[in-house]
Amino acid sequence: MTAPSLECEVLVVGAGPAGSAVAASLAARGRDVLLVESRAHPRAKACAEYASPRIVEELRLLGVADDAWKADALPLAGMRVIRGDDAVDIRYRDESGPRFAWGLERTRFDATLAAHAVASGARLMEHTSFVDVRWSGGQDGIGGRVERATVRAPEGKRGVRCRWLIGADGARSRVTQAISVEGGAGVLRRLGLVAHYEGLPALVESGEMHVGPGWYVGLAPLAGNRLNVGMALPLNGDKRPAEERFAAAIEGIPAVAARLRGRKRLTPIIGASPIGHRVRRAAGRGWMLIGDAAGFIDPFTGEGIYRALRSARAAAEALGELDEDATKRYLAARRHAFAAKDALTWLVQGMLASPPLMGYALRRLASRPETAARLGSALGDCRPASDALSPLFLAQVLRP
């Protein structure tokens, strides 16, 4: 069954932080925005639920009041990275002083942002999934231009005429696949598993990231005396059920097993596979990709929510009058915002891939607190990531 067609200036696929943010921003500028979400809020999301400090500025620029989201958030001093007997505290500081990261329960946070998008003037259609897109002047998003999209709503398939299509539907983006810009090999792809546990009295002011032999487990405190237990496991053909792999990963890192012994698991285990992907291009004629849909390396550094909000702002600012030059403006804005941070994230990934090197770096950072503070602030988006990529800084981390 095909239902009547829809029309809008901008079709946004995915009502997570990136999609809701760009929809709110564009609608506030007077644009006719249709935001579609395959599920309905509130909905569970496989996420480490640890956000870097700079989300505060992005939410304020978006017009989201502090009390609209902070009531369900927990301020955190930072994250302690642990590998065996080696550990270092990652803290954040900018020119005004120390900054907090945030433990965010995504169920509530995402629902808050979607409601803000609607309040800003966007139309939200839930239980509505993206199906495909038709092109004019080409066969895909590289050579053609968006002519018409198709979505599947509860009443049936519906065509959507739009001037711009924005894919904000995550690391397994159907929009990315339809545009044919999925990248090839070269990205570390892992299985992500997440569950909530009872909170730990010893973990209320900061989180912990435990690095194991080939995987890692994060413990992120949340409001309401809860603890997010998230892990990234290798995609190595292991066919065991998620419950077994989750339990084995916890027991495989003695410090994590000790932390969780006697703690009750409060939610089912949910997963995402694979985490980590890349795209060949993040924008073209009449389309843009934002958030994880535009490429995602790994959640270890904990900036995914900030990156979603920042890329949404870049897209909204670039679109301006919805003219042809929006693509160039957006791609330039992405390079400026993310190029150095991507390089720093790859550096961290290289250390994760070499456990002895990771242990060595943690020992060096623990003995050099100023260097650790500089790295933490770069990872937390409180200072330019390029500050942690200079030869002098790398020598401070790696020299004996």
Residue pairs with C-beta under 8 A, 6 or more apart in sequence:
1 155
1 156
1 157
2 156
2 157
2 158
2 159
3 153
3 155
3 156
3 157
3 158
4 158
5 158
5 159
5 160
5 161
6 34
6 151
6 158
6 159
6 160
6 161
7 32
7 160
7 161
7 162
8 32
8 33
8 34
8 123
8 160
8 161
8 162
9 31
9 32
9 33
9 162
9 163
9 164
9 322
10 23
10 26
10 31
10 32
10 33
10 34
10 162
10 163
10 164
10 165
10 166
10 319
10 322
11 34
11 36
11 149
11 160
11 162
11 164
11 165
11 166
12 19
12 22
12 23
12 33
12 34
12 35
12 36
12 122
12 166
12 168
13 19
13 36
13 130
13 151
13 165
13 166
13 167
13 168
13 169
13 173
13 174
13 175
14 36
14 37
14 38
14 167
14 168
14 169
14 170
14 173
14 175
14 291
14 293
15 23
15 35
15 36
15 37
15 41
15 110
15 113
15 114
15 117
15 124
15 126
15 168
16 45
16 110
16 113
16 168
16 169
16 170
16 291
16 308
17 109
17 110
17 113
17 291
17 305
17 308
17 309
17 312
18 168
18 290
18 291
18 292
18 293
18 308
18 309
18 311
18 312
19 35
19 37
19 117
19 166
19 168
19 169
19 290
19 291
19 312
20 35
20 110
20 113
20 114
20 116
20 117
21 58
21 62
21 113
21 117
21 308
21 309
21 312
21 313
21 316
22 166
22 168
22 290
22 312
22 313
22 315
22 316
23 33
23 35
23 117
23 120
23 122
23 124
24 62
24 63
24 113
24 116
24 117
24 119
24 120
24 122
25 62
25 120
25 312
25 313
25 316
26 33
26 122
26 316
26 319
27 33
27 117
27 120
27 121
27 122
28 63
28 120
28 121
29 316
30 121
31 319
31 322
33 117
33 121
33 122
33 123
34 122
34 123
34 125
34 160
34 162
35 114
35 117
35 122
35 123
35 124
35 125
36 124
36 125
36 126
36 128
36 129
36 130
36 151
37 114
37 124
37 125
37 126
37 127
37 128
38 127
38 128
38 129
38 130
38 169
39 126
39 127
40 126
40 127
41 110
41 111
41 114
41 115
41 126
42 107
42 108
42 110
42 111
43 107
43 110
44 106
44 107
44 267
44 270
45 106
45 107
45 110
45 270
46 192
46 193
46 194
46 230
46 270
46 271
46 272
47 106
47 194
47 228
47 230
47 299
47 304
47 305
48 194
48 218
48 220
48 228
48 230
48 299
48 302
48 304
49 103
49 104
49 105
49 106
49 194
49 220
49 222
49 228
49 230
50 76
50 79
50 101
50 102
50 103
50 104
50 207
50 218
50 220
50 228
50 302
51 101
51 102
51 103
51 104
51 302
51 303
51 304
51 305
51 306
52 92
52 101
52 302
52 303
52 305
52 306
52 379
52 380
52 381
53 92
53 94
53 99
53 100
53 101
53 102
53 380
53 381
53 382
54 306
54 310
54 380
54 381
54 382
55 102
55 305
55 306
55 309
56 66
56 102
58 306
58 309
58 310
58 313
59 66
59 69
59 309
60 66
61 313
62 116
62 309
62 313
63 116
63 120
64 112
64 113
64 116
68 112
68 116
69 104
69 109
69 112
71 223
72 104
72 105
72 108
72 109
72 112
72 223
73 102
73 103
73 104
73 105
73 109
73 223
74 102
74 103
74 204
74 221
74 222
74 223
75 100
75 101
75 102
75 103
76 100
76 101
76 102
76 103
76 205
76 206
76 207
76 220
76 221
77 91
77 98
77 100
77 101
77 205
77 206
78 89
78 90
78 91
78 92
78 101
78 206
78 207
78 376
78 380
79 89
79 90
79 101
79 206
79 207
79 208
79 209
79 218
79 302
80 87
80 88
80 89
80 90
80 206
80 207
80 208
80 209
81 87
81 88
81 90
81 208
81 209
81 211
81 362
82 208
82 209
82 210
82 211
82 255
83 210
83 211
83 212
83 355
83 358
83 359
83 362
84 359
86 358
86 359
86 362
86 363
86 366
87 362
87 366
88 362
88 365
88 366
88 372
89 206
89 372
89 376
90 372
90 375
90 376
90 379
90 380
91 98
91 372
91 373
91 376
91 377
92 98
92 99
92 100
92 101
92 376
92 377
92 380
92 382
93 99
93 373
93 376
93 377
93 382
93 383
94 377
94 382
94 383
99 377
99 380
99 382
101 207
101 302
101 380
103 207
103 220
103 221
103 222
103 223
103 228
104 222
104 305
105 222
105 223
105 224
105 226
109 305
114 124
117 124
118 124
125 151
125 153
127 153
127 154
128 151
128 152
128 153
128 154
129 151
129 152
129 174
130 149
130 150
130 151
130 167
130 169
130 174
130 175
130 178
131 149
131 150
131 151
131 152
131 157
131 174
132 149
132 150
132 178
133 141
133 146
133 147
133 148
133 149
133 150
133 165
133 175
133 178
133 179
133 287
134 147
134 148
134 149
134 150
135 141
135 143
135 144
135 145
135 146
135 147
136 144
136 145
136 147
137 143
137 144
137 145
137 285
138 144
138 145
140 179
140 180
140 181
141 178
141 179
141 180
141 181
141 281
141 284
141 285
141 287
142 180
142 181
142 281
142 284
144 285
145 284
145 285
145 286
146 162
146 163
146 164
146 165
146 285
146 286
146 287
148 159
148 160
148 161
148 162
149 159
149 160
149 162
149 165
150 157
150 158
150 159
150 160
151 157
151 158
151 160
152 158
163 286
163 322
164 286
164 287
164 288
164 319
164 322
164 326
165 175
165 286
165 287
165 288
166 287
166 288
166 289
166 290
166 315
167 173
167 174
167 175
167 176
167 179
167 287
167 288
167 289
167 290
167 293
167 294
168 289
168 290
168 291
168 293
168 308
168 312
169 175
169 293
170 291
170 292
170 293
171 272
171 274
171 275
171 276
171 277
171 292
171 293
171 296
172 272
172 277
173 289
173 292
173 293
175 287
175 289
175 293
176 182
176 279
176 289
176 293
179 284
179 287
179 289
181 279
181 280
181 281
181 282
181 284
181 289
182 277
182 279
182 280
183 277
183 278
183 279
183 280
183 295
186 278
187 276
187 277
187 278
187 297
188 276
188 297
188 298
188 349
188 353
189 235
189 274
189 275
189 276
189 277
190 215
190 232
190 233
190 234
190 235
190 273
190 274
190 275
190 276
190 298
191 232
191 233
191 234
191 235
191 245
191 271
191 272
191 273
191 274
191 275
192 230
192 231
192 232
192 233
192 271
192 272
192 273
192 275
192 299
193 230
193 231
193 233
193 242
193 245
193 246
193 249
193 269
193 270
193 271
194 228
194 229
194 230
194 231
194 269
194 270
194 271
195 229
195 246
195 265
195 266
195 267
195 268
195 269
195 270
196 222
196 226
196 227
196 228
196 229
196 265
196 266
196 267
197 226
197 227
197 229
197 260
197 263
197 264
197 265
197 266
198 225
198 226
198 227
198 263
198 264
198 266
199 221
199 222
199 224
199 225
199 226
199 227
200 219
200 221
200 227
200 259
200 263
202 259
203 219
203 221
203 227
203 259
204 221
205 221
206 221
207 218
207 219
207 220
207 221
208 218
208 219
208 259
209 216
209 217
209 218
209 219
209 300
210 216
210 217
210 218
210 219
210 253
210 255
210 256
211 352
211 355
211 358
212 249
212 252
212 253
213 252
213 355
214 234
215 231
215 232
215 233
215 234
215 249
215 252
216 231
216 232
216 300
216 352
217 229
217 230
217 231
217 249
217 250
217 253
217 256
218 228
218 229
218 230
218 231
218 299
219 227
219 228
219 229
219 256
219 259
220 227
220 228
220 230
221 227
221 228
222 228
226 266
227 263
229 250
229 260
230 299
231 246
231 249
231 250
232 275
232 298
232 299
232 300
233 245
233 249
235 273
235 274
238 245
240 248
242 269
242 271
243 269
246 269
249 256
250 256
250 257
250 260
251 257
275 296
275 298
275 299
276 296
276 297
276 298
277 295
277 296
278 295
278 296
279 289
279 293
279 294
279 295
282 288
282 289
282 290
282 294
282 295
282 330
282 331
282 334
283 289
283 326
283 327
283 330
283 331
284 327
285 324
285 327
288 294
288 315
288 318
288 319
288 326
288 327
288 330
289 295
290 308
290 311
290 312
290 314
290 315
291 307
291 308
291 311
291 312
292 304
292 308
294 311
294 334
296 304
297 342
297 345
297 346
297 349
298 345
298 349
300 345
300 348
300 349
300 352
301 344
301 345
301 348
301 379
302 379
303 341
303 379
303 380
303 381
306 381
307 338
307 341
310 337
310 338
311 334
311 337
311 338
314 330
314 333
314 334
314 337
315 330
317 329
317 333
318 326
318 327
318 329
318 330
318 333
319 326
319 330
320 326
320 329
340 384
340 385
340 386
340 389
341 378
341 381
341 385
343 385
343 389
344 378
344 379
344 385
344 388
344 389
347 389
348 379
350 357
351 357
351 358
351 361
352 358
360 398
361 397
361 398
364 371
364 396
364 397
364 398
364 399
365 371
365 372
365 375
365 397
366 372
368 396
368 397
371 393
371 396
371 397
374 383
374 387
374 388
374 393
375 388
375 393
375 397
377 383
377 387
378 384
378 385
378 387
378 388
379 385
379 388
387 393
